[in-house]
Amino acid sequence: MSARAKVGRSQVFRLVTIFSSGFGVASLSLWALMLNRIGDPGMFGFSTMSAVIAGLAALAGAGCAHAYYIGSDETAKVYEEAIATDSTTGLFSRAGLKQEIAPLIERATGKARSFERRMLVSVEIDAFRDINNQHGPETGDRVLRLMGERIRRLVGGLGPVARIAGSEFAFTFEVGHDDCELHAVMTALLEEMSRPIRAGDIVIPVFCTAGLVELGKETTSLDTALRRTNLARTTARAGGLGNWTIYHPEMTQIDTYRKWIEGELSNAIETSAFEVVYQPQVESHTGRLTGYEALLRWEHPEKGFIPPSEFISVAEKCGLIGQIGMWVLERVCNDAARFPEDTTIAVNVSPKQLENPNFVSQLADTMRRAAVRAERIELEITENILIMDSAKVRQKFQAIRDLGCPISIDDFGTGYSNLGYLAELPFTKLKLDRSLVSRLGERDNGTALVATIVNMAHALNVSVLGEGVETEEQVALLQAAGCKLMQGYYFGKPVWLERAQDKAA
């Protein structure tokens, strides 16, 4: 029975009891009054009867008051149960988790030399907003319920499971001090959580990112623990969706640093503190220069060089990536005239930029003003866009291709690709992630994996470029796998425009 039904039933019984008790009070009091009026004051029987009836009236009144207060207690209890339960999934709510976890934290704090660690895990469904937008809130709620059931089944009796807010869940379990054991547990949990979910006739791919913190020691409250798991989750997401990491005190400093970056980014946009450098892309078997990748650089007047890996994610989060991205596109389109006409320039575009409904028209206007052919401006879009709304992504890709711009799927091989969905997109190039290239020669199956991706790309009639190439051995292995286009320090570091022009000449 739902909490609302329990409250309703409690209130009905309470009203019936109060009404009947109140009616009894009124009836008995009236009866006693009548007896006193018609009776002879000197007659003992009537006076005794009046006193007895008045006493019964008092008892009825006491019953009425008792029913009122008992009913209040029962209603309060039912409301407390309702607050402690998430109405969508039936799991604990944040308030319920707080009640359940308090004794666990106290126990973990008291076990200074325990063989087990009590871990709190905060896990979030990545890009859940896109699931809601694409399939509707009813399907979104179904996904939440199914994910809640999945987590509850995985955790079992190891600890409480709660839905904290939105698509964020939290649960606890105990694990030994061996980090290998923790790694094995979390890898297995996330793999199971990230299986596609069937909601009716729809199969929805899901990816989850998690942050962990050890309870006890310095983490002695749920609020503190959840703040730290959020910091850990943010750090994990910076390395790509579907990851997990455990909280370390340094992350608090990193969060402060990110907030500082957020404050400085607006000033950097206003003062044009950014710069663009260009890294060559070559056809390895001929040595022919085919194009460049434009890479954003930011040199802060006090802190010096700040890597894109540190400020791009902040810009995406605080909504400044659109301004920065358009500045880069304008700069690249203007610089294109200073490079040979047979070279392309690849520009990184954040998935957040593509969410702007005016992005394609702004891109077209920028190329028109710079008088650059669209075929020379290649847009590099990271692979994690493949978990977004498929219909909208297809539509946006097609609009870009209709302009004439090539599209490259960047960082391919980091684990998000739905190959069936990938085959439907009108793109022109796959860029092998540097993590795949770096493993060439180190693992027996590294070359075979790259060869499989290259063959798949050729079957889709798109080209393949290996990035992060640093050694002659990697060049040879990529060529053996069928990959001819390459980029990396082996062929040239990112350089300023003037030096890039000298190399092109």
Secondary structure, DSSP 8 states (H G I E B T S, - for coil): --HHHHHHHHHHHHHHHHHHHHHHHHHHHHHHHHHHHHS-TT-HHHHHHHHHHHHHHHHHHHHHHHHHHHHHHHHHHHHHHHHTB-TTTSSB-HHHHHHHHHHHHHHHHH-TT-SEEEEEEEEEETTHHHHHHHH-HHHHHHHHHHHHHHHHHHHTTSS-EEEEETTEEEEEEEEES-HHHHHHHHHHHHHHHTS-EEETTEEE---EEEEEEE-BTTB-SHHHHHHHHHHHHHHHHHT-TT-EEE--THHHHHHHHHHHHHHHHHHHHHTT-EEEEEEEEEETTTTEEEEEEEEEEEEETTTEEE-HHHHHHHHHHHT-HHHHHHHHHHHHHHHGGGS-TT-EEEEEE-HHHHTSTTHHHHHHHHHHHHT--GGGEEEEEEGGGGGS-HHHHHHHHHHHHHHT--EEEEEETSS---HHHHTTS---EEEE-HHHHHTBTTBTTHHHHHHHHHHHHHHTT-EEEEES--SHHHHHHHHHTT--EEESTTT---B-HHHHHHHH-
